[in-house]
């Protein structure tokens, strides 16, 4: 579980689902660990992103990844989609 204070920080930063083009509000979203906690990922805003249920499932079941190196979620498409994604 994500402590309420941390959830509020992530919600304020992401303003809902952070996936590009999604408009789901924070109340419809879950918090995703970019580096999963069972693999050593910390429950800190720098490792968390707000995603709606659809995009949360999508991140877990596809080759998309999220880069948090700038403190803002950046979605990285799978290699086969990178060229198309960069054109948009």
Buried (B, 14 or more C-beta within 10 A) or exposed (E): EBEEEBBEBBBEBBEBBBBEEBEBEBEBBBBBBBBEEEEEEEEEBEBBBBBBEEBBEEBEEEEBEBEBEEEEBEBEBEEEEEEEEEEE
